[in-house]
Amino acid sequence: MSVLWAQVWQPALTSKRDSYAQLTKIDAIEGLLHSLPISVVPQEMPEPLRLRVTGTASEAGLEIRRLDPQGAALSVSLDKVPFAALISWVETLSTTAGVRVLAAEIGRLPEPGQVTARLLLENSL
């Protein structure tokens, strides 16, 4: 019985506890994102939305998998990126690049701290 506990049940409980902890962190960060100002727009926007998004992603060390125009907005897909880097990039977009997040879908991956993300972005002018 102790073998069953040590090799099956205990790791399952630990994994479940870690998952709940990670979900709690995600919920807290989501609340923080909602409390941020919607936009701080620079006076001039010399670059198109696509260039600001790809440029800031590159500076943040994030690789964008796909960009799709959606009217005036831009749909951005990222695979297997560090959650902290993603959140930092979203903050940069909203505070210095003049970009607003209209929608965000973030999925957790099995690797700790890694997520996938789909964002719908627009100019915050």
N, CA, C and O atoms as a Tinker XYZ file with bonds, in Angstrom:
   500  protein
     1  N      0.815000   -1.185000    0.000000    73     2
     2  CA     0.000000    0.000000    0.000000    64     1     3
     3  C      0.866000    1.258000    0.000000    63     2     4     5
     4  O      0.538000    2.246000   -0.657000    81     3
     5  N      1.981000    1.214000    0.747000    73     3     6
     6  CA     2.839000    2.397000    0.796000    64     5     7
     7  C      3.504000    2.656000   -0.555000    63     6     8     9
     8  O      3.811000    3.803000   -0.877000    81     7
     9  N      3.728000    1.616000   -1.344000    73     7    10
    10  CA     4.288000    1.791000   -2.687000    64     9    11
    11  C      3.284000    2.529000   -3.565000    63    10    12    13
    12  O      3.658000    3.431000   -4.315000    81    11
    13  N      2.016000    2.152000   -3.475000    73    11    14
    14  CA     0.960000    2.832000   -4.232000    64    13    15
    15  C      0.910000    4.303000   -3.851000    63    14    16    17
    16  O      0.798000    5.175000   -4.713000    81    15
    17  N      0.994000    4.572000   -2.558000    73    15    18
    18  CA     0.962000    5.954000   -2.090000    64    17    19
    19  C      2.176000    6.732000   -2.604000    63    18    20    21
    20  O      2.026000    7.832000   -3.136000    81    19
    21  N      3.354000    6.179000   -2.452000    73    19    22
    22  CA     4.583000    6.889000   -2.801000    64    21    23
    23  C      4.753000    7.083000   -4.301000    63    22    24    25
    24  O      5.294000    8.102000   -4.730000    81    23
    25  N      4.305000    6.132000   -5.098000    73    23    26
    26  CA     4.570000    6.214000   -6.529000    64    25    27
    27  C      3.395000    6.712000   -7.357000    63    26    28    29
    28  O      3.594000    7.147000   -8.491000    81    27
    29  N      2.203000    6.664000   -6.838000    73    27    30
    30  CA     1.046000    7.055000   -7.642000    64    29    31
    31  C      0.283000    8.204000   -6.995000    63    30    32    33
    32  O      0.163000    9.288000   -7.567000    81    31
    33  N     -0.217000    7.955000   -5.824000    73    31    34
    34  CA    -1.145000    8.900000   -5.216000    64    33    35
    35  C     -0.458000   10.202000   -4.793000    63    34    36    37
    36  O     -0.978000   11.284000   -5.068000    81    35
    37  N      0.698000   10.119000   -4.131000    73    35    38
    38  CA     1.381000   11.317000   -3.665000    64    37    39
    39  C      1.796000   12.220000   -4.833000    63    38    40    41
    40  O      1.556000   13.424000   -4.753000    81    39
    41  N      2.409000   11.706000   -5.921000    73    39    42
    42  CA     2.730000   12.585000   -7.055000    64    41    43
    43  C      1.481000   13.220000   -7.679000    63    42    44    45
    44  O      1.523000   14.370000   -8.116000    81    43
    45  N      0.385000   12.480000   -7.721000    73    43    46
    46  CA    -0.855000   13.038000   -8.278000    64    45    47
    47  C     -1.351000   14.187000   -7.413000    63    46    48    49
    48  O     -1.776000   15.217000   -7.937000    81    47
    49  N     -1.301000   14.023000   -6.105000    73    47    50
    50  CA    -1.725000   15.097000   -5.203000    64    49    51
    51  C     -0.809000   16.306000   -5.312000    63    50    52    53
    52  O     -1.273000   17.446000   -5.308000    81    51
    53  N      0.490000   16.057000   -5.408000    73    51    54
    54  CA     1.451000   17.147000   -5.550000    64    53    55
    55  C      1.201000   17.905000   -6.848000    63    54    56    57
    56  O      1.217000   19.136000   -6.856000    81    55
    57  N      0.975000   17.196000   -7.926000    73    55    58
    58  CA     0.701000   17.831000   -9.214000    64    57    59
    59  C     -0.571000   18.663000   -9.149000    63    58    60    61
    60  O     -0.620000   19.774000   -9.676000    81    59
    61  N     -1.589000   18.130000   -8.508000    73    59    62
    62  CA    -2.864000   18.855000   -8.374000    64    61    63
    63  C     -2.662000   20.121000   -7.546000    63    62    64    65
    64  O     -3.184000   21.179000   -7.899000    81    63
    65  N     -1.917000   20.024000   -6.458000    73    63    66
    66  CA    -1.650000   21.181000   -5.602000    64    65    67
    67  C     -0.865000   22.243000   -6.374000    63    66    68    69
    68  O     -1.171000   23.431000   -6.277000    81    67
    69  N      0.146000   21.818000   -7.141000    73    67    70
    70  CA     0.925000   22.754000   -7.945000    64    69    71
    71  C      0.058000   23.428000   -9.002000    63    70    72    73
    72  O      0.220000   24.617000   -9.275000    81    71
    73  N     -0.853000   22.678000   -9.590000    73    71    74
    74  CA    -1.762000   23.242000  -10.595000    64    73    75
    75  C     -2.653000   24.305000   -9.975000    63    74    76    77
    76  O     -2.852000   25.371000  -10.556000    81    75
    77  N     -3.188000   24.017000   -8.797000    73    75    78
    78  CA    -4.025000   25.006000   -8.114000    64    77    79
    79  C     -3.219000   26.259000   -7.780000    63    78    80    81
    80  O     -3.728000   27.372000   -7.909000    81    79
    81  N     -1.981000   26.090000   -7.358000    73    79    82
    82  CA    -1.132000   27.240000   -7.037000    64    81    83
    83  C     -0.884000   28.082000   -8.281000    63    82    84    85
    84  O     -0.922000   29.311000   -8.220000    81    83
    85  N     -0.633000   27.426000   -9.402000    73    83    86
    86  CA    -0.394000   28.159000  -10.642000    64    85    87
    87  C     -1.665000   28.880000  -11.099000    63    86    88    89
    88  O     -1.588000   30.011000  -11.579000    81    87
    89  N     -2.814000   28.254000  -10.959000    73    87    90
    90  CA    -4.079000   28.911000  -11.308000    64    89    91
    91  C     -4.329000   30.123000  -10.418000    63    90    92    93
    92  O     -4.835000   31.142000  -10.890000    81    91
    93  N     -3.986000   30.027000   -9.155000    73    91    94
    94  CA    -4.138000   31.157000   -8.246000    64    93    95
    95  C     -3.262000   32.319000   -8.693000    63    94    96    97
    96  O     -3.694000   33.471000   -8.661000    81    95
    97  N     -2.030000   32.022000   -9.111000    73    95    98
    98  CA    -1.139000   33.067000   -9.611000    64    97    99
    99  C     -1.708000   33.696000  -10.876000    63    98   100   101
   100  O     -1.677000   34.917000  -11.025000    81    99
   101  N     -2.221000   32.885000  -11.778000    73    99   102
   102  CA    -2.799000   33.395000  -13.022000    64   101   103
   103  C     -3.987000   34.300000  -12.707000    63   102   104   105
   104  O     -4.126000   35.363000  -13.311000    81   103
   105  N     -4.839000   33.897000  -11.777000    73   103   106
   106  CA    -5.983000   34.727000  -11.385000    64   105   107
   107  C     -5.520000   36.056000  -10.802000    63   106   108   109
   108  O     -6.102000   37.100000  -11.098000    81   107
   109  N     -4.480000   36.026000   -9.978000    73   107   110
   110  CA    -3.967000   37.260000   -9.378000    64   109   111
   111  C     -3.404000   38.187000  -10.446000    63   110   112   113
   112  O     -3.624000   39.397000  -10.397000    81   111
   113  N     -2.685000   37.632000  -11.402000    73   111   114
   114  CA    -2.107000   38.451000  -12.466000    64   113   115
   115  C     -3.200000   38.992000  -13.372000    63   114   116   117
   116  O     -3.108000   40.122000  -13.849000    81   115
   117  N     -4.232000   38.198000  -13.612000    73   115   118
   118  CA    -5.360000   38.680000  -14.418000    64   117   119
   119  C     -6.014000   39.879000  -13.732000    63   118   120   121
   120  O     -6.364000   40.857000  -14.392000    81   119
   121  N     -6.177000   39.805000  -12.424000    73   119   122
   122  CA    -6.726000   40.940000  -11.680000    64   121   123
   123  C     -5.838000   42.159000  -11.797000    63   122   124   125
   124  O     -6.328000   43.280000  -11.930000    81   123
   125  N     -4.532000   41.947000  -11.747000    73   123   126
   126  CA    -3.584000   43.043000  -11.909000    64   125   127
   127  C     -3.701000   43.649000  -13.299000    63   126   128   129
   128  O     -3.686000   44.871000  -13.445000    81   127
   129  N     -3.815000   42.814000  -14.314000    73   127   130
   130  CA    -3.955000   43.320000  -15.682000    64   129   131
   131  C     -5.209000   44.172000  -15.828000    63   130   132   133
   132  O     -5.186000   45.204000  -16.498000    81   131
   133  N     -6.297000   43.746000  -15.206000    73   131   134
   134  CA    -7.541000   44.511000  -15.301000    64   133   135
   135  C     -7.444000   45.837000  -14.554000    63   134   136   137
   136  O     -8.184000   46.770000  -14.868000    81   135
   137  N     -6.552000   45.941000  -13.578000    73   135   138
   138  CA    -6.418000   47.185000  -12.827000    64   137   139
   139  C     -5.483000   48.183000  -13.506000    63   138   140   141
   140  O     -5.445000   49.352000  -13.123000    81   139
   141  N     -4.729000   47.733000  -14.511000    73   139   142
   142  CA    -3.829000   48.634000  -15.225000    64   141   143
   143  C     -4.627000   49.608000  -16.074000    63   142   144   145
   144  O     -5.732000   49.291000  -16.514000    81   143
   145  N     -4.070000   50.801000  -16.307000    73   143   146
   146  CA    -4.770000   51.722000  -17.206000    64   145   147
   147  C     -4.865000   51.110000  -18.596000    63   146   148   149
   148  O     -3.977000   50.379000  -19.035000    81   147
   149  N     -5.952000   51.422000  -19.273000    73   147   150
   150  CA    -6.185000   50.832000  -20.588000    64   149   151
   151  C     -5.090000   51.228000  -21.561000    63   150   152   153
   152  O     -4.638000   50.407000  -22.360000    81   151
   153  N     -4.666000   52.466000  -21.500000    73   151   154
   154  CA    -3.625000   52.857000  -22.447000    64   153   155
   155  C     -2.892000   54.100000  -21.976000    63   154   156   157
   156  O     -3.454000   54.971000  -21.311000    81   155
   157  N     -1.646000   54.152000  -22.336000    73   155   158
   158  CA    -0.836000   55.351000  -22.224000    64   157   159
   159  C     -0.232000   55.509000  -23.605000    63   158   160   161
   160  O      0.714000   54.811000  -23.970000    81   159
   161  N     -0.789000   56.432000  -24.362000    73   159   162
   162  CA    -0.447000   56.539000  -25.772000    64   161   163
   163  C      0.620000   57.602000  -25.986000    63   162   164   165
   164  O      0.460000   58.739000  -25.541000    81   163
   165  N      1.699000   57.247000  -26.659000    73   163   166
   166  CA     2.673000   58.261000  -27.046000    64   165   167
   167  C      2.020000   59.256000  -28.010000    63   166   168   169
   168  O      1.032000   58.930000  -28.668000    81   167
   169  N      2.567000   60.452000  -28.091000    73   167   170
   170  CA     2.006000   61.482000  -28.957000    64   169   171
   171  C      2.011000   61.081000  -30.427000    63   170   172   173
   172  O      1.059000   61.374000  -31.150000    81   171
   173  N      3.055000   60.424000  -30.870000    73   171   174
   174  CA     3.165000   60.006000  -32.268000    64   173   175
   175  C      3.293000   58.504000  -32.366000    63   174   176   177
   176  O      3.970000   57.880000  -31.548000    81   175
   177  N      2.651000   57.921000  -33.356000    73   175   178
   178  CA     2.777000   56.500000  -33.630000    64   177   179
   179  C      3.447000   56.347000  -34.991000    63   178   180   181
   180  O      2.769000   56.204000  -36.009000    81   179
   181  N      4.774000   56.377000  -35.009000    73   179   182
   182  CA     5.460000   56.318000  -36.295000    64   181   183
   183  C      5.386000   54.946000  -36.973000    63   182   184   185
   184  O      5.571000   54.849000  -38.186000    81   183
   185  N      5.124000   53.909000  -36.218000    73   183   186
   186  CA     5.114000   52.564000  -36.794000    64   185   187
   187  C      3.703000   51.991000  -36.813000    63   186   188   189
   188  O      2.898000   52.274000  -35.925000    81   187
   189  N      3.407000   51.185000  -37.826000    73   187   190
   190  CA     2.121000   50.484000  -37.842000    64   189   191
   191  C      2.031000   49.490000  -36.673000    63   190   192   193
   192  O      3.039000   49.082000  -36.096000    81   191
   193  N      0.803000   49.123000  -36.351000    73   191   194
   194  CA     0.542000   48.196000  -35.244000    64   193   195
   195  C      1.377000   46.925000  -35.364000    63   194   196   197
   196  O      1.990000   46.492000  -34.389000    81   195
   197  N      1.405000   46.330000  -36.543000    73   195   198
   198  CA     2.141000   45.076000  -36.755000    64   197   199
   199  C      3.617000   45.227000  -36.374000    63   198   200   201
   200  O      4.185000   44.343000  -35.732000    81   199
   201  N      4.232000   46.332000  -36.764000    73   199   202
   202  CA     5.653000   46.531000  -36.461000    64   201   203
   203  C      5.891000   46.762000  -34.972000    63   202   204   205
   204  O      6.887000   46.291000  -34.422000    81   203
   205  N      4.987000   47.481000  -34.321000    73   203   206
   206  CA     5.136000   47.693000  -32.875000    64   205   207
   207  C      4.996000   46.375000  -32.124000    63   206   208   209
   208  O      5.730000   46.118000  -31.170000    81   207
   209  N      4.055000   45.546000  -32.553000    73   207   210
   210  CA     3.832000   44.256000  -31.889000    64   209   211
   211  C      5.035000   43.337000  -32.089000    63   210   212   213
   212  O      5.547000   42.772000  -31.123000    81   211
   213  N      5.486000   43.185000  -33.322000    73   211   214
   214  CA     6.617000   42.284000  -33.580000    64   213   215
   215  C      7.915000   42.815000  -32.982000    63   214   216   217
   216  O      8.736000   42.039000  -32.493000    81   215
   217  N      8.104000   44.126000  -33.017000    73   215   218
   218  CA     9.320000   44.715000  -32.452000    64   217   219
   219  C      9.413000   44.526000  -30.950000    63   218   220   221
   220  O     10.457000   44.132000  -30.430000    81   219
   221  N      8.318000   44.809000  -30.250000    73   219   222
   222  CA     8.340000   44.648000  -28.791000    64   221   223
   223  C      8.419000   43.174000  -28.388000    63   222   224   225
   224  O      9.033000   42.839000  -27.375000    81   223
   225  N      7.802000   42.298000  -29.177000    73   223   226
   226  CA     7.894000   40.857000  -28.885000    64   225   227
   227  C      9.337000   40.384000  -29.023000    63   226   228   229
   228  O      9.835000   39.626000  -28.192000    81   227
   229  N      9.997000   40.837000  -30.076000    73   227   230
   230  CA    11.393000   40.466000  -30.291000    64   229   231
   231  C     12.269000   40.971000  -29.141000    63   230   232   233
   232  O     13.133000   40.247000  -28.647000    81   231
   233  N     12.040000   42.214000  -28.720000    73   231   234
   234  CA    12.801000   42.774000  -27.598000    64   233   235
   235  C     12.558000   41.986000  -26.310000    63   234   236   237
   236  O     13.452000   41.873000  -25.472000    81   235
   237  N     11.362000   41.448000  -26.155000    73   235   238
   238  CA    11.022000   40.664000  -24.960000    64   237   239
   239  C     11.485000   39.214000  -25.072000    63   238   240   241
   240  O     11.332000   38.441000  -24.126000    81   239
   241  N     12.051000   38.840000  -26.220000    73   239   242
   242  CA    12.513000   37.468000  -26.414000    64   241   243
   243  C     11.395000   36.488000  -26.712000    63   242   244   245
   244  O     11.542000   35.286000  -26.489000    81   243
   245  N     10.265000   36.999000  -27.220000    73   243   246
   246  CA     9.119000   36.148000  -27.535000    64   245   247
   247  C      9.024000   35.936000  -29.036000    63   246   248   249
   248  O      9.202000   36.868000  -29.820000    81   247
   249  N      8.744000   34.709000  -29.424000    73   247   250
   250  CA     8.589000   34.380000  -30.838000    64   249   251
   251  C      7.104000   34.256000  -31.163000    63   250   252   253
   252  O      6.394000   33.416000  -30.610000    81   251
   253  N      6.658000   35.113000  -32.074000    73   251   254
   254  CA     5.257000   35.083000  -32.492000    64   253   255
   255  C      5.108000   34.005000  -33.553000    63   254   256   257
   256  O      5.850000   33.975000  -34.535000    81   255
   257  N      4.138000   33.120000  -33.341000    73   255   258
   258  CA     3.891000   32.044000  -34.299000    64   257   259
   259  C      3.048000   32.528000  -35.463000    63   258   260   261
   260  O      3.283000   32.146000  -36.609000    81   259
   261  N      2.062000   33.374000  -35.168000    73   259   262
   262  CA     1.151000   33.779000  -36.234000    64   261   263
   263  C      0.574000   35.158000  -35.950000    63   262   264   265
   264  O      0.236000   35.486000  -34.813000    81   263
   265  N      0.468000   35.969000  -37.020000    73   263   266
   266  CA    -0.181000   37.278000  -36.977000    64   265   267
   267  C     -1.273000   37.291000  -38.030000    63   266   268   269
   268  O     -1.020000   36.986000  -39.195000    81   267
   269  N     -2.478000   37.640000  -37.627000    73   267   270
   270  CA    -3.591000   37.714000  -38.571000    64   269   271
   271  C     -4.334000   39.023000  -38.371000    63   270   272   273
   272  O     -4.771000   39.319000  -37.260000    81   271
   273  N     -4.486000   39.817000  -39.438000    73   271   274
   274  CA    -5.306000   41.024000  -39.317000    64   273   275
   275  C     -6.765000   40.643000  -39.069000    63   274   276   277
   276  O     -7.273000   39.687000  -39.656000    81   275
   277  N     -7.423000   41.388000  -38.208000    73   275   278
   278  CA    -8.848000   41.197000  -37.906000    64   277   279
   279  C     -9.491000   42.583000  -37.969000    63   278   280   281
   280  O     -9.788000   43.174000  -36.932000    81   279
   281  N     -9.704000   43.095000  -39.162000    73   279   282
   282  CA   -10.173000   44.467000  -39.317000    64   281   283
   283  C     -9.051000   45.404000  -38.917000    63   282   284   285
   284  O     -7.944000   45.313000  -39.448000    81   283
   285  N     -9.332000   46.318000  -37.972000    73   283   286
   286  CA    -8.301000   47.239000  -37.487000    64   285   287
   287  C     -7.436000   46.593000  -36.408000    63   286   288   289
   288  O     -6.418000   47.158000  -36.009000    81   287
   289  N     -7.832000   45.425000  -35.938000    73   287   290
   290  CA    -7.099000   44.733000  -34.874000    64   289   291
   291  C     -6.140000   43.702000  -35.476000    63   290   292   293
   292  O     -6.125000   43.465000  -36.684000    81   291
   293  N     -5.351000   43.105000  -34.600000    73   291   294
   294  CA    -4.361000   42.116000  -35.011000    64   293   295
   295  C     -4.437000   40.930000  -34.054000    63   294   296   297
   296  O     -4.311000   41.097000  -32.841000    81   295
   297  N     -4.645000   39.733000  -34.599000    73   295   298
   298  CA    -4.659000   38.512000  -33.801000    64   297   299
   299  C     -3.233000   37.962000  -33.752000    63   298   300   301
   300  O     -2.594000   37.773000  -34.787000    81   299
   301  N     -2.747000   37.710000  -32.543000    73   299   302
   302  CA    -1.365000   37.269000  -32.336000    64   301   303
   303  C     -1.383000   35.935000  -31.595000    63   302   304   305
   304  O     -2.032000   35.806000  -30.557000    81   303
   305  N     -0.667000   34.940000  -32.131000    73   303   306
   306  CA    -0.573000   33.628000  -31.484000    64   305   307
   307  C      0.871000   33.357000  -31.099000    63   306   308   309
   308  O      1.787000   33.563000  -31.896000    81   307
   309  N      1.067000   32.894000  -29.872000    73   307   310
   310  CA     2.392000   32.536000  -29.375000    64   309   311
   311  C      2.326000   31.130000  -28.794000    63   310   312   313
   312  O      1.364000   30.781000  -28.109000    81   311
   313  N      3.345000   30.327000  -29.067000    73   311   314
   314  CA     3.419000   28.966000  -28.541000    64   313   315
   315  C      4.579000   28.852000  -27.571000    63   314   316   317
   316  O      5.665000   29.371000  -27.829000    81   315
   317  N      4.355000   28.183000  -26.470000    73   315   318
   318  CA     5.395000   27.844000  -25.491000    64   317   319
   319  C      6.297000   29.034000  -25.163000    63   318   320   321
   320  O      7.469000   29.078000  -25.536000    81   319
   321  N      5.710000   29.989000  -24.457000    73   319   322
   322  CA     6.461000   31.162000  -24.015000    64   321   323
   323  C      6.415000   31.228000  -22.489000    63   322   324   325
   324  O      5.458000   30.751000  -21.878000    81   323
   325  N      7.437000   31.814000  -21.872000    73   323   326
   326  CA     7.407000   31.969000  -20.415000    64   325   327
   327  C      6.275000   32.920000  -20.007000    63   326   328   329
   328  O      6.128000   34.000000  -20.578000    81   327
   329  N      5.494000   32.515000  -19.036000    73   327   330
   330  CA     4.350000   33.315000  -18.599000    64   329   331
   331  C      4.786000   34.709000  -18.151000    63   330   332   333
   332  O      4.150000   35.700000  -18.510000    81   331
   333  N      5.865000   34.793000  -17.371000    73   331   334
   334  CA     6.334000   36.087000  -16.869000    64   333   335
   335  C      6.735000   37.008000  -18.020000    63   334   336   337
   336  O      6.447000   38.204000  -17.985000    81   335
   337  N      7.399000   36.457000  -19.041000    73   335   338
   338  CA     7.801000   37.267000  -20.197000    64   337   339
   339  C      6.574000   37.746000  -20.969000    63   338   340   341
   340  O      6.548000   38.877000  -21.455000    81   339
   341  N      5.569000   36.896000  -21.082000    73   339   342
   342  CA     4.334000   37.275000  -21.774000    64   341   343
   343  C      3.655000   38.438000  -21.060000    63   342   344   345
   344  O      3.257000   39.412000  -21.700000    81   343
   345  N      3.521000   38.346000  -19.752000    73   343   346
   346  CA     2.865000   39.401000  -18.980000    64   345   347
   347  C      3.661000   40.698000  -19.062000    63   346   348   349
   348  O      3.079000   41.774000  -19.195000    81   347
   349  N      4.969000   40.607000  -18.984000    73   347   350
   350  CA     5.819000   41.792000  -19.108000    64   349   351
   351  C      5.648000   42.439000  -20.480000    63   350   352   353
   352  O      5.582000   43.663000  -20.589000    81   351
   353  N      5.575000   41.616000  -21.524000    73   351   354
   354  CA     5.382000   42.129000  -22.888000    64   353   355
   355  C      4.024000   42.817000  -23.021000    63   354   356   357
   356  O      3.931000   43.888000  -23.621000    81   355
   357  N      2.980000   42.216000  -22.472000    73   355   358
   358  CA     1.642000   42.823000  -22.531000    64   357   359
   359  C      1.652000   44.181000  -21.829000    63   358   360   361
   360  O      1.025000   45.130000  -22.301000    81   359
   361  N      2.358000   44.273000  -20.714000    73   359   362
   362  CA     2.461000   45.554000  -20.013000    64   361   363
   363  C      3.186000   46.581000  -20.878000    63   362   364   365
   364  O      2.767000   47.736000  -20.945000    81   363
   365  N      4.269000   46.171000  -21.541000    73   363   366
   366  CA     4.994000   47.069000  -22.439000    64   365   367
   367  C      4.098000   47.542000  -23.572000    63   366   368   369
   368  O      4.100000   48.722000  -23.923000    81   367
   369  N      3.333000   46.618000  -24.142000    73   367   370
   370  CA     2.416000   46.999000  -25.220000    64   369   371
   371  C      1.451000   48.081000  -24.758000    63   370   372   373
   372  O      1.232000   49.065000  -25.465000    81   371
   373  N      0.876000   47.902000  -23.580000    73   371   374
   374  CA    -0.160000   48.825000  -23.123000    64   373   375
   375  C      0.398000   50.136000  -22.581000    63   374   376   377
   376  O     -0.275000   51.164000  -22.655000    81   375
   377  N      1.608000   50.124000  -22.039000    73   375   378
   378  CA     2.131000   51.346000  -21.427000    64   377   379
   379  C      3.029000   52.168000  -22.339000    63   378   380   381
   380  O      3.084000   53.389000  -22.195000    81   379
   381  N      3.732000   51.541000  -23.267000    73   379   382
   382  CA     4.674000   52.320000  -24.081000    64   381   383
   383  C      4.489000   52.187000  -25.583000    63   382   384   385
   384  O      4.991000   53.026000  -26.331000    81   383
   385  N      3.796000   51.174000  -26.044000    73   383   386
   386  CA     3.683000   50.958000  -27.493000    64   385   387
   387  C      2.345000   51.412000  -28.067000    63   386   388   389
   388  O      2.133000   51.316000  -29.276000    81   387
   389  N      1.448000   51.901000  -27.230000    73   387   390
   390  CA     0.165000   52.370000  -27.734000    64   389   391
   391  C     -0.718000   51.261000  -28.265000    63   390   392   393
   392  O     -1.426000   51.441000  -29.256000    81   391
   393  N     -0.675000   50.106000  -27.601000    73   391   394
   394  CA    -1.452000   48.942000  -28.043000    64   393   395
   395  C     -2.369000   48.509000  -26.897000    63   394   396   397
   396  O     -1.951000   48.448000  -25.741000    81   395
   397  N     -3.614000   48.214000  -27.236000    73   395   398
   398  CA    -4.592000   47.761000  -26.240000    64   397   399
   399  C     -4.922000   46.294000  -26.505000    63   398   400   401
   400  O     -5.072000   45.880000  -27.655000    81   399
   401  N     -5.031000   45.522000  -25.438000    73   399   402
   402  CA    -5.430000   44.118000  -25.539000    64   401   403
   403  C     -6.954000   44.058000  -25.467000    63   402   404   405
   404  O     -7.550000   44.400000  -24.445000    81   403
   405  N     -7.577000   43.620000  -26.561000    73   403   406
   406  CA    -9.033000   43.479000  -26.597000    64   405   407
   407  C     -9.475000   42.154000  -25.998000    63   406   408   409
   408  O    -10.504000   42.082000  -25.325000    81   407
   409  N     -8.698000   41.106000  -26.242000    73   407   410
   410  CA    -9.024000   39.773000  -25.732000    64   409   411
   411  C     -7.729000   38.992000  -25.560000    63   410   412   413
   412  O     -6.772000   39.174000  -26.311000    81   411
   413  N     -7.717000   38.125000  -24.561000    73   411   414
   414  CA    -6.541000   37.285000  -24.311000    64   413   415
   415  C     -7.006000   35.893000  -23.908000    63   414   416   417
   416  O     -7.910000   35.723000  -23.090000    81   415
   417  N     -6.363000   34.914000  -24.506000    73   415   418
   418  CA    -6.625000   33.514000  -24.169000    64   417   419
   419  C     -5.271000   32.885000  -23.870000    63   418   420   421
   420  O     -4.438000   32.739000  -24.765000    81   419
   421  N     -5.053000   32.516000  -22.615000    73   419   422
   422  CA    -3.764000   31.975000  -22.193000    64   421   423
   423  C     -3.984000   30.551000  -21.705000    63   422   424   425
   424  O     -4.831000   30.295000  -20.849000    81   423
   425  N     -3.201000   29.626000  -22.268000    73   423   426
   426  CA    -3.314000   28.221000  -21.886000    64   425   427
   427  C     -2.041000   27.738000  -21.221000    63   426   428   429
   428  O     -0.936000   28.055000  -21.661000    81   427
   429  N     -2.204000   26.981000  -20.173000    73   427   430
   430  CA    -1.072000   26.444000  -19.428000    64   429   431
   431  C     -0.535000   25.213000  -20.132000    63   430   432   433
   432  O     -1.298000   24.411000  -20.671000    81   431
   433  N      0.777000   25.067000  -20.126000    73   431   434
   434  CA     1.442000   23.887000  -20.680000    64   433   435
   435  C      1.975000   23.026000  -19.532000    63   434   436   437
   436  O      2.088000   23.509000  -18.405000    81   435
   437  N      2.302000   21.764000  -19.799000    73   435   438
   438  CA     2.819000   20.889000  -18.738000    64   437   439
   439  C      4.134000   21.385000  -18.123000    63   438   440   441
   440  O      4.392000   21.157000  -16.942000    81   439
   441  N      4.965000   22.063000  -18.928000    73   439   442
   442  CA     6.228000   22.569000  -18.397000    64   441   443
   443  C      5.938000   23.755000  -17.478000    63   442   444   445
   444  O      5.181000   24.650000  -17.851000    81   443
   445  N      6.526000   23.774000  -16.289000    73   443   446
   446  CA     6.272000   24.865000  -15.347000    64   445   447
   447  C      6.610000   26.230000  -15.951000    63   446   448   449
   448  O      7.675000   26.420000  -16.538000    81   447
   449  N      5.687000   27.164000  -15.795000    73   447   450
   450  CA     5.914000   28.533000  -16.250000    64   449   451
   451  C      5.710000   28.769000  -17.727000    63   450   452   453
   452  O      5.833000   29.908000  -18.178000    81   451
   453  N      5.404000   27.744000  -18.501000    73   451   454
   454  CA     5.243000   27.878000  -19.948000    64   453   455
   455  C      3.759000   27.927000  -20.307000    63   454   456   457
   456  O      2.946000   27.195000  -19.742000    81   455
   457  N      3.419000   28.806000  -21.260000    73   455   458
   458  CA     2.029000   28.958000  -21.686000    64   457   459
   459  C      1.956000   29.141000  -23.196000    63   458   460   461
   460  O      2.959000   29.416000  -23.854000    81   459
   461  N      0.756000   28.985000  -23.727000    73   459   462
   462  CA     0.451000   29.408000  -25.087000    64   461   463
   463  C     -0.484000   30.599000  -24.942000    63   462   464   465
   464  O     -1.171000   30.736000  -23.930000    81   463
   465  N     -0.508000   31.460000  -25.955000    73   463   466
   466  CA    -1.367000   32.638000  -25.848000    64   465   467
   467  C     -1.897000   33.045000  -27.206000    63   466   468   469
   468  O     -1.219000   32.942000  -28.228000    81   467
   469  N     -3.137000   33.512000  -27.179000    73   467   470
   470  CA    -3.753000   34.149000  -28.337000    64   469   471
   471  C     -4.284000   35.486000  -27.862000    63   470   472   473
   472  O     -5.091000   35.556000  -26.936000    81   471
   473  N     -3.822000   36.548000  -28.508000    73   471   474
   474  CA    -4.215000   37.893000  -28.115000    64   473   475
   475  C     -4.851000   38.604000  -29.293000    63   474   476   477
   476  O     -4.456000   38.385000  -30.438000    81   475
   477  N     -5.821000   39.445000  -29.027000    73   475   478
   478  CA    -6.399000   40.322000  -30.032000    64   477   479
   479  C     -6.008000   41.730000  -29.621000    63   478   480   481
   480  O     -6.405000   42.210000  -28.559000    81   479
   481  N     -5.229000   42.387000  -30.469000    73   479   482
   482  CA    -4.645000   43.683000  -30.140000    64   481   483
   483  C     -5.141000   44.761000  -31.095000    63   482   484   485
   484  O     -5.477000   44.478000  -32.245000    81   483
   485  N     -5.186000   46.006000  -30.605000    73   483   486
   486  CA    -5.539000   47.135000  -31.464000    64   485   487
   487  C     -4.783000   48.369000  -30.997000    63   486   488   489
   488  O     -4.256000   48.409000  -29.885000    81   487
   489  N     -4.739000   49.375000  -31.866000    73   487   490
   490  CA    -4.175000   50.663000  -31.473000    64   489   491
   491  C     -5.026000   51.230000  -30.355000    63   490   492   493
   492  O     -6.248000   51.079000  -30.367000    81   491
   493  N     -4.406000   51.870000  -29.404000    73   491   494
   494  CA    -5.176000   52.452000  -28.304000    64   493   495
   495  C     -5.330000   53.954000  -28.489000    63   494   496   497
   496  O     -5.390000   54.703000  -27.514000    81   495
   497  N     -5.393000   54.381000  -29.709000    73   495   498
   498  CA    -5.562000   55.809000  -30.013000    64   497   499
   499  C     -6.965000   56.262000  -29.770000    63   498   500
   500  O     -7.279000   57.435000  -29.975000    81   499
